[in-house]
Every structure is written in C-alpha cells, then in structure tokens.
Amino acid sequence: MFCPICGKESKGICMECYIQKNPTGIRNFELLTCPKCGKILPDAEDDEKNLKRIVTKNIFRGERIKINGLKIAYNPDEKSEKFMNLKITLFCEYNNKEKFENVSDVRVKVLKTPCPTCSKITGHYCEVILQLRGDREKIKETLNKLDKKFVSNVDELKEGLDVYLISRDYGFSLNKSFADEGAELKFSSKLWGLKDGQRVYRGYILIRFSDLKINDKVKYKDKIYTVLKTGKFLTCESETGKKKQIRMKNREKI
C-alpha cells in the first residue's frame, strides 16, 4: 500500500503527509503570575504542574495524533517582564505506532494578579494565632522556623509574640513538634465574625516554652535531679548518679 498523497509506501496516509495537513502545535495563551511571590496561577504551589495543565489545554493536533507526554523549559523574556519564553516539547505518536517529537518556542504574555496566599498575607488574614510565651530564645528560634508563606502578621508583646497564621491546618500541624520540645499547649477559639451568614471562629494556640536549661536543678517526688536533656521528657540525673526520665509537666524547677 502507498500513501495517496506522496506515493510513499504506507498503510494509508503517511505520518509526514498527515502532519502537514493536520499540524501539531500550541495555541497562543496568556499566563497569570503573582507579582509578590512570582508563582504561576491558578495553583500557587506548583509552577510545573500549572504550566503543564495550561499547555495541555492549548495543544492542537489531528485525531490520529496521540500526546504521550510533554516537557517545558521556561525563562523570563530579557526584553520585557510582561512576557515569558517557553520551549515546549511534545512526545507524540501517529496511529499508535510511529513516534515523533514536536518542539515549539512560544512567547506568552504574562498578566499579574495576587495569588490567594499572598492576598491573605497582604490583608493580614488570620485563621489561628500562635501565642508564643516563655523562654525568649525558644520563641525567637520558633519564629525563624515558621514557614513565612503562612505568616500574615507578628505582634511583639512584653510577654512574648502573637503570630498570625493564614492557615488553621498549618497552625495545628505544629503542635506535635511543640509538645516534643516540652512546651505546654492550650487551645481556645473566639468568635471572629460572620461569613455568608455563618459564624467564623479564630483559633488560639498558647505555647509556653520552659526556661529549663542543661544542668538546671529540678525537684520530682521530693528528690533533686540535674537536667541532662530537655524535651517532652526530661533526662535527669539524681544526686546518686541514677538517670531518670521525668515528664516535663510533672517536674518542679528549683
């Protein structure tokens, strides 16, 4: 059998002639990016996933062409920040047997709009407040460890810090690490307002860090111990040299 268009030996229209009559490529499209964090929308968490989703929606091809995958390389346009240059490679297959690659260099327009996360941070949105109290070094260390993309505001108080978080889930996910460090935790919530006629509550997590240090003395069941290691459980040594683990909340500092 031969290709009815070019005469090349083929079972029906050959791949080259089919592609010539039914091109494969990428339609023009625009990208939305956040001016603050630079992420590509709509999902501000994964640029690569967003790009692949957007590009896939804008692929044109003939019915006999199957797209098995794609690869995207991108970088800002050197002449204008309003554009981005993409190199898109499509891994294609004709009639489920002949494979080929289609490479397109695309210059897309970039539109700026704040992502949901940055909008919340800019507007000081808050779902939960971490009330950091106690040891000042621990408070400072904890603040530095927090994922800043969830922090919308920090209030400095004489008793410690109030850290405003835009995600309740993120705030409560930290509880285990605080408990493992031996901090005392208390939870509460207060009515914050109404949204769509429903009551909205703001969560409060009080974290009180112990000021116990290595070599401090503690009292437990009328015996004196020296602190060797701090945490949810204190590793201590008695005056006779015997080691013992004491739950942080059960000790009494001397």
N, C-alpha and C positions, 0 to 999 in steps of 0.2 A: 504493500500500500504506500501511497505517496501523499504528501501534503498538497491539497488542492490549490494552494496559493503560490508556493515557491517550487513545488515539484520535488522537494527533498523527501527521501524515504522516511515515512512516518505513518503511524496509525491515526489518520485524521490530520487535523491542523497541527503543525509542529509547534514547539514551545516558542520559538523566535517569532513566528508569524502571529501566534495568539497574543503574545505580549505586545507586539507592535500595534495590533488592533484593539487590545484591551490593556492599556498601560497600568502598571502598579506604581503607587506613589503616595505622597502625603498632601492632603489639602491644607490651605492656609488656615492658621488658627492663632489665637492670642493666649497669653499666659497671665494668670493673676499671681502676683507675689506680694508678700507682706513687706512694707517699707521699713519695719523695725527689725524683724529677725531674718528677713530675706528668704523665708521658706516659700515654696511653691504651693499654692492652694489648689483644691479645697482642703486637703488633709495636711495640716501643718507639721505632721510628724515625719513624713517620709517623702522626700523630693523625688526619688527614683520611681517609687510606686505611682505617685501623682503623674509624672511625665509619661510613664508607660500607659496609664489609663487614658490620658488625654490624647496621646499619639494614636493609640489603638482606635479611638473613636473617629479619627480623621484619616484613616487609611482607605484608599480606593484601589480596587482590583477587579479582575474578571472573576466570573463564577467558578472557573476551573483552577483558580489560584488559591492555595491554602497558605496561611501565615502560621509558621511553626514557632516563631519567636521574634524578638527584636532586641536591639542593643542601641543605647542612646549615649552619646557624648555631648556635653553642653558646656558653654562658657559665655560670659558676658560679651556683648559687642564692644569692640575697642572704640568705635566712633560715637556710640550713643548708649546711655544706660537704659534707654527706652526699648532696646532690642536685645535679643539673646540668640546666639548661633547654636544650632543643633546639627549634629551629624547622626542620622538615623539609618541603621542597617536592619533591613527586614530579611528574615530567613524564610524563604518561600519554597513552595513545591507545586509543580504543574501536574495535574492529572494523577496525583498521589504517587508519582514515581520520579520525575525529574526535578532535582533541587537546584535552586539558584539564590543569589543574594541581590537585593535591591538596596542601593545606597543613595540617600538623599541629603543634601546640605540645605538646611532650612533656616531662614532668618525670621524669627517670630517677634511680634510686638509684645512688650511687657507692660501690663497695667498694674498699678499699685493699689492695694486695699489691705487694711489691717486684718490679720488672722484672728480667729476667736480668742486665742490665748493672749495675744498682745493687747487686744481690745479690753479684755478683763483686767490685765495688769495696769494699763493706762488709766482705766476708770476706777482703779482701787477696788475692784470687785473682790468679794471675800465670802467664802463658804465656811471657813473654820479659822480660828485664831489659836496659834500656839503661844501659850503664856510661859515663857522660859524664866525660871526662877532658880535661886540658889547660887551655886559656885559660878563665879564670873568667868573663869577660864573655860568651863564646860559650856556655858551659854555662848561665848564667842566661837568656840570650836563647832558647836551645833549649827549656828547661823551660817558659818562658812561651808558646811557640808550640805546645806539645803539646796535643792535644785531651784535655781533662780527663776526659771520659767514659770514656777508656781507661786512665786512671792510677789504680791502686789503692793505691800507696804510694810514698814517696820517702825514701831513706836518705841522709843527709848524711855524707860521709866526708872525711877530710883530703885525699884525692887527687881528690875530685870528688863526683858524685852517682850513686846507683843508682836508676833509675826503673823501677818495676814496672808492667808493662802487662798488661791482661787479654786482649789480642788479639795473637797472633803475626803475623797478617796485617798488622795496623796497624803493628806494630813494624818489620817488614821493608819495608813500603811507604815508610818514611822514608829508607832507605839512599841512594837517588839524591840526595836533597837534601843529605844529609851529605857525600857524595862530591863534589858540585858545590861545596861550601864549602871543599873541600880537606882534609877530615878523613880520618884514617887509620881504616880499619874492619877489625875482626877478629871472626869468628863462631865460636861454640862452643856446645855443648849438654851438659847433665848430666842424669843420671837423677834424676828428682824423686820418683817414687813409682809406685804401681800403681793402675790404674782398670779395673774389670771384668776383672781378671786380665792386663791389658796394661800394658807399661811406658810411663810418661809421662815425656817429656823436657822440660826447661825450656831455652829458648834464651837465649843471651847475645850481645849486640852491644856490642863495645867501640868507642866513638867517641872518638878523641883529636883534639881541635882544636888546630891550630897557633897559637902565640902571635905569629906574624908580623904586623906592622903595616905600614901605608903608610910609606915612607921607610926601613924597615929594610934592612940590607945582607945579601945572600946571596952564596954562592960557588957557581959552576957551571962545571965544566971549567976550573978554575984562573983564572977571571975573576970580578971583583967586579961585582955588579949592585945597583941600588937598586929596591926593590919599589914599583911604582905601583898595583897592584891585586892583591888576594888571591883565592883560589878554588882549584878543582881544578888550574888552570893559573895560575901567577904571571905577571903582566905586569910586566916589569922593564926597566930602562934601564941600559946599560953605562956605563962611565966616559967613553966617547967619544960618548955620546948615542944609541947604537943601541938600539932597542927589541927585546925578545925575549920569547917565551913559554916558561916553564920549568915542567915538571910538578912539582907540589908535592913529591912524594916524592923527586925527584931533586936537590933543592936542598940546600945546606948553609948553615945560618944562621951568621953571624959574630957 
